[in-house]
Amino acid sequence: MPKSKVRKKTDYTINPASRTPVKVKAGPSPVWYVSVMLGFMVAGLVWLIVYYLAADKIGWMGSLNAWNFLIGFGLMVIGLVMTMRWR
């Protein structure tokens, strides 16, 4: 059986320019940022609770039907996305 040829390995060198760290110039978040972030999350939760408990008593909310889920979860997702920017 013939023997396969051994390939010469090429040396891999890392480009030093690509190893430079990214400098972040952001300081701590303002005090109001946490309040707004938590406000979005609580507002989404309250929206869903009100929809479940009083949708038949609130006419415009009842007419939204399944869009209430998008609104409630959308508000909560906005708050969660804000947590990634919080320092």
Secondary structure as the mmCIF struct_conf table of DSSP 4:
data_model
#
loop_
_struct_conf.conf_type_id
_struct_conf.id
_struct_conf.beg_label_comp_id
_struct_conf.beg_label_asym_id
_struct_conf.beg_label_seq_id
_struct_conf.end_label_comp_id
_struct_conf.end_label_asym_id
_struct_conf.end_label_seq_id
HELX_LH_PP_P HELX_LH_PP_P1 PRO A 2 ASP A 11
HELX_RH_3T_P HELX_RH_3T_P1 PRO A 16 ARG A 19
HELX_LH_PP_P HELX_LH_PP_P2 THR A 20 VAL A 24
HELX_LH_PP_P HELX_LH_PP_P3 PRO A 28 PRO A 30
HELX_RH_AL_P HELX_RH_AL_P1 VAL A 31 ALA A 54
TURN_TY1_P TURN_TY1_P1 ALA A 55 LYS A 57
BEND BEND1 ILE A 58 ILE A 58
HELX_RH_AL_P HELX_RH_AL_P2 GLY A 59 LEU A 64
TURN_TY1_P TURN_TY1_P2 ASN A 65 ALA A 66
HELX_RH_AL_P HELX_RH_AL_P3 TRP A 67 ARG A 85
#
